[in-house]
Amino acid sequence: MNIRRSLLAGILAVSILPLFAQEQEESKEVFVPHWYMQIQGGAAHTLGEIKFSKLTSPAAALNVGYQFNPLFGLRIGASGWQAKGGWVSPNQDYRFKYLQGNADALLDLSTLFCKFNPHRTFNAYAFAGVAFNHAYDNGAEDLILKGDHKLEYLWTGSKNSFAGRGGVGANIRLSDRVALNIEGNANVLSDKFNSKKAGNSDWQFNALIGLTIKFGKGYRTVEPVYVAPTPAEEPTPAVAPKREEPQPKQEVVEKKKEAYRCDVFFDINSAVIRPVESAKIGDLVLYMQRNPETKVSLTGYADAGTGNKRINLNLSEARAKAVTEALLKAGIDPSRILSDYKGDSVQPFAENDQNRVTICIAD
């Protein structure tokens, strides 16, 4: 008997659990714009005719960047150390130094194909940019002085040139703020960079490893906002009618119908209506259909705790517009919708996160 009771209780628990799971909306992580720094070291290879190892030399780089959203970022940086050139007959190499400043635009490939996830271990990115290269201390001058070679494009002192660059990399997450960084990039430079005439551009390739350090976690956890449902009115118990004495005639005052209100909440930096909030809009549509004389006033807001005045004003406008479009799509006549937005100049709720809202009042 006890076994049967236990089995029945288990089946009941399993069947009821999904109902609670459907009502419970989980918290989620949303992106937060942030600065970061990259420190890299590795090897550089200048394309040439002699043995690969003879044209490989040390390289280092330092970048500072800003991630605007989960997909796009910008960075500026400096790289350099040593580059090499070479002569085939006799087989001989020479060295020179360089320092290069760069500006790159970055695209997060992992977010592009797999959506934003701040806890992902492997995050790949691609980038493209421009650079200014300053080369100096050219060891090829010694070969000329010895009379061993005639380098038609030899430069002395220093050589400045613009470069185009691109590459791919990855951040391997170690913590919320630190990641192991690996990167490969290619730089296309003037034909004179390696002091040799080849009739085409000189190429330099870099393989780098280092650390990416975020100034901030890059995300924040948003807890769902729940609005308690309005309790249903208790039915009035039936009572036997009482005999009423005649009363003096009084003027009848019509009781004004109470306005209908619903608050549509949004995620941080978002104007997308979540499924849990769509049900509220559905109830508002039903109310307006049953009361065709009513109009609805929509006012969008943004929380003052994030963003800035300009961003928040645009965000509050987008939130009001999102609810307006949902009502229009449901068949509500445009003449019955009044839309406004306040940015973060007005905070209708004491809780900061609740001010990411469009307040709807039908009257």
Order of alpha helices (4+ residues) and beta strands (2+ residues): alpha-beta-beta-beta-beta-beta-alpha-beta-alpha-beta-beta-beta-beta-beta-alpha-beta-alpha-beta-beta
